[in-house]
Amino acid sequence: MEEIDARGLICPLPVLRVRKRLQSLPPGGQLRVLTDDPMAAIDLPHFCAEAGHALLLSETVADGHRFTLRKGA
């Protein structure tokens, strides 16, 4: 599983980095994203729903938020 550490980045940069990294993954590939931008809790699930990717995990952690995504077809 690949990982993006987007802590310290503010909207829309975490979503833009996720979109770019997902392009290089095969369908079904998984990506973990770490972020401390509060807007990411809204933006990343919305991005997944719009782009056809699955949001497998969304959890609050001590230093922000952690997401696990699965690339759609």
C-alpha positions, 0 to 999 in steps of 0.5 A: 500500500502506498502512502501520502503524508499531506500533513502541513498542506491545506485545501486543495493540495491534499486532494490534488496529491491524492488524485495524482498518485491514484493515476499511477495505481492500478484499479483496486490499488490502495492508498493511505493518506495522512493529513492535518487539514480539517477540510480534508475530512470533507474533501477526500470523501467527496472526491472519492464519491465523485471520482468513483474511488472507495473510501475504506477508512476515515479516522481521526488520529492524534496528529490529524486524520488518516484515510485509506482509499481504493482506486476505482476502475 
